Amino acid sequence: MIGWFSTGRDKAARDLLEYAVRKGIEISFVFCNREKGESEESDKFIDLVESYGFDLICFSSKKFLPELRKKNKKEWRTLYDEEILKLIPHKDLNVLAGYMLILSPLACDTLNMINLHPALPDGPKGTWQEVIWELIRSNAKETGAMMHLVTKDLDRGPVVTYCRFSIDYPDLREDFENLLKFRSFEEIKKEGHPLFYKIREEELKREFPLIGYTIKAFENKEIEIKNKKIYSHGKEIRGYDISERVEREVKMLSQ
């Protein structure tokens, strides 16, 4: 059974939890860094967790030492995470599912936590927006998403699983290249472009399946974490490719 960490800030957080339940993923507890009354969206998330009967642990990051948070975020993160570690059961695997706080080195060292990054292991770093614009800038023909182990180095922990898919859209690329004759890349970036939105749409289709099949791979002992390294069937690996499983589900959902 796994630990599930979420801020519950939007509908996507609820949708992901519902998806996990439908997939039969066994959740030991849910941790939320908001309490009832802090946000309408997180209240809905908390209600959903309670409706499933999961053990729910809420500990408000907003209310915890707010003055220290303004003065020294690094120290604040450590103290906040110290309290979390006292409150939660320690599981072999924990999933960050829309958890909006940066973890302290203490939490990273103590817990095995995985998170999603919307790019291939050798792909662009940064936010999903930054990733997509870099893919467009470099005229990439494929991209993907990965689950990685959370470490002190943001978005640079060992790759757990990944999937890849094509983003070769000749008509949209041609339109973008034509625009570049009259406008700068930065101008198009500010205005937005259908190629950007298409890549985002395709990436989103794969996020939930990637998370779900990653957890299932742990449950089925296909992969495991030992001393902050990823192993498959006894051998250390640099990411477990589950593209076929993810694409199969995307195709099924589109029918």
C-alpha positions in Angstrom: 0.0 0.0 0.0 1.2 3.5 -0.8 1.1 7.0 0.7 -0.7 9.7 -1.4 0.4 13.3 -1.0 -1.8 16.1 -2.5 -2.6 19.7 -2.0 -6.0 19.1 -3.6 -5.9 22.4 -5.3 -8.0 21.6 -8.4 -10.3 19.2 -10.2 -7.2 17.4 -11.6 -6.2 16.3 -8.1 -9.6 14.7 -7.6 -9.6 13.2 -11.0 -6.3 11.5 -10.4 -7.4 10.1 -7.0 -10.6 8.8 -8.7 -8.5 7.2 -11.4 -6.2 5.5 -8.9 -9.3 4.0 -7.1 -10.7 2.8 -10.4 -7.4 1.1 -11.1 -7.5 -0.7 -7.8 -4.4 1.0 -6.4 -4.2 0.3 -2.7 -3.8 3.6 -0.8 -2.8 3.4 2.9 -3.2 7.1 3.7 -3.7 10.5 2.0 -1.8 13.5 3.2 -3.0 17.0 2.4 -1.2 20.2 3.3 -4.5 22.0 3.6 -7.3 21.8 6.1 -11.0 22.2 5.7 -12.0 25.8 5.1 -8.8 26.9 3.4 -10.0 26.5 -0.2 -13.2 25.4 -1.9 -11.2 23.1 -4.2 -9.2 21.4 -1.4 -12.4 21.1 0.6 -13.9 19.1 -2.3 -10.7 17.0 -2.4 -10.9 16.3 1.4 -14.6 15.3 1.0 -13.7 12.9 -1.8 -10.9 11.3 0.3 -13.3 10.9 3.2 -16.0 9.4 0.9 -13.5 6.6 0.0 -12.8 5.9 3.7 -9.0 6.5 3.4 -7.0 7.5 6.4 -6.7 11.3 5.9 -4.0 13.4 7.5 -4.3 17.1 7.1 -1.7 19.5 8.3 -1.9 23.1 7.1 1.2 24.5 5.6 -0.4 27.9 5.5 -0.9 28.0 9.3 2.5 26.5 10.2 5.0 29.1 11.3 4.0 31.7 8.7 6.5 34.3 9.8 9.4 31.8 9.5 8.2 30.8 6.1 8.6 34.4 4.9 12.1 34.8 6.5 13.7 31.4 5.9 11.9 29.0 3.5 14.7 26.4 3.8 14.4 26.1 7.6 10.6 26.3 7.4 10.5 23.3 5.0 12.7 21.2 7.3 10.5 22.0 10.4 7.3 21.4 8.5 8.5 18.1 7.1 9.7 17.0 10.5 6.1 17.4 11.7 4.8 15.4 8.7 7.1 12.6 9.4 5.7 12.3 12.9 2.1 12.2 11.6 2.3 9.7 8.7 2.9 6.0 8.5 6.2 5.3 6.7 5.4 3.3 3.5 7.8 1.8 1.0 6.3 4.1 -1.7 4.7 7.5 -1.7 3.2 9.4 -4.6 3.2 13.1 -5.0 -0.1 13.7 -6.8 -0.5 17.4 -7.2 1.5 18.2 -4.0 2.5 21.8 -4.4 5.3 22.1 -1.8 9.0 21.6 -2.4 10.2 18.9 -0.1 13.1 19.4 2.3 16.3 17.2 2.1 15.1 15.5 5.3 11.9 14.3 3.6 13.7 13.3 0.5 16.2 11.2 2.4 13.6 9.6 4.8 10.9 8.7 2.3 10.7 7.1 -1.1 8.6 9.6 -3.0 7.9 9.6 -6.8 6.7 12.5 -8.9 5.8 13.2 -12.5 7.9 15.3 -14.9 6.4 16.0 -18.3 9.4 15.1 -20.5 11.6 12.1 -21.4 14.5 11.3 -19.1 16.9 13.2 -21.5 14.3 15.9 -22.3 13.9 19.5 -21.2 13.7 20.5 -17.5 11.4 23.1 -16.0 7.6 23.6 -15.9 5.4 21.9 -18.4 5.1 25.2 -20.3 8.8 25.5 -20.5 9.2 21.9 -21.6 6.8 22.3 -24.5 8.2 25.6 -25.8 11.7 24.0 -25.7 10.4 21.0 -27.7 9.0 23.4 -30.3 12.1 25.5 -30.4 14.3 22.4 -31.0 11.8 20.9 -33.5 11.5 17.7 -31.5 9.6 14.9 -33.2 8.8 13.0 -30.0 8.5 13.6 -26.3 7.2 11.8 -23.3 6.7 11.9 -19.5 8.5 10.2 -16.6 8.1 9.3 -13.0 11.2 10.0 -11.0 12.4 9.6 -7.5 12.2 12.8 -5.5 15.6 14.0 -4.3 17.2 17.2 -3.1 17.9 18.1 -6.8 14.6 19.3 -8.1 13.3 17.2 -11.1 16.7 15.4 -11.3 16.1 12.3 -9.2 16.7 8.8 -10.7 14.1 7.9 -13.4 11.6 5.3 -12.3 9.4 4.8 -15.4 8.8 6.7 -18.6 6.7 6.7 -21.8 7.4 8.2 -25.2 5.1 9.4 -28.0 5.2 11.2 -31.3 4.7 15.0 -31.6 5.3 15.1 -35.4 2.5 17.3 -36.6 3.5 18.6 -40.1 0.6 20.9 -40.6 0.9 22.6 -37.2 4.7 22.8 -37.6 4.4 24.4 -41.1 2.0 27.0 -39.7 4.4 27.7 -36.9 7.4 28.1 -39.2 5.3 30.4 -41.4 4.6 32.6 -38.4 8.3 32.8 -37.6 8.8 34.7 -40.9 6.9 37.6 -39.5 7.2 37.3 -35.7 9.8 36.3 -33.2 9.7 33.1 -31.2 9.0 35.1 -28.0 6.1 36.9 -29.6 4.5 33.7 -30.7 5.2 32.2 -27.3 3.3 35.1 -25.6 0.3 34.7 -28.0 0.2 30.9 -27.9 0.0 28.5 -30.8 -2.1 25.4 -31.7 1.1 23.3 -31.8 1.7 24.2 -28.1 -1.8 23.2 -27.2 -1.7 20.0 -29.2 1.4 18.8 -27.5 -0.1 19.6 -24.1 -3.3 17.8 -25.0 -1.3 14.6 -25.9 0.9 14.8 -22.8 -2.1 15.1 -20.5 -3.7 12.0 -22.0 -0.7 10.0 -20.8 -0.2 11.4 -17.3 -2.7 9.4 -15.4 -1.9 6.1 -17.2 1.8 6.6 -16.5 1.2 7.2 -12.8 -1.2 4.3 -12.6 1.0 1.8 -14.4 4.1 2.9 -12.5 2.4 2.1 -9.2 1.2 -1.2 -10.6 4.7 -2.0 -11.6 5.8 -1.5 -8.0 2.9 -3.7 -6.7 3.8 -6.4 -9.2 7.5 -6.3 -8.1 8.6 -5.4 -11.6 10.6 -2.4 -10.2 11.7 -1.5 -6.7 13.7 1.2 -4.9 16.8 0.2 -2.9 19.0 2.8 -1.3 17.5 5.5 -3.6 18.3 3.5 -6.7 15.9 1.9 -9.1 16.0 -1.8 -9.8 14.1 -4.2 -12.1 14.4 -7.9 -11.4 17.5 -7.4 -9.4 19.4 -5.2 -11.8 19.8 -1.4 -11.5 18.1 0.5 -14.3 17.9 4.0 -15.6 14.1 4.0 -16.1 11.5 1.4 -16.9 9.9 1.9 -20.3 6.1 1.4 -20.1 5.2 3.2 -23.3 3.2 0.2 -24.7 1.0 0.0 -21.7 0.3 3.7 -21.6 -0.4 3.9 -25.4 -2.7 0.9 -25.2 -4.8 2.7 -22.5 -4.8 6.0 -24.4 -6.0 4.2 -27.5 -8.7 2.4 -25.5 -9.9 5.6 -23.9 -10.1 7.4 -27.3 -12.4 4.8 -28.8 
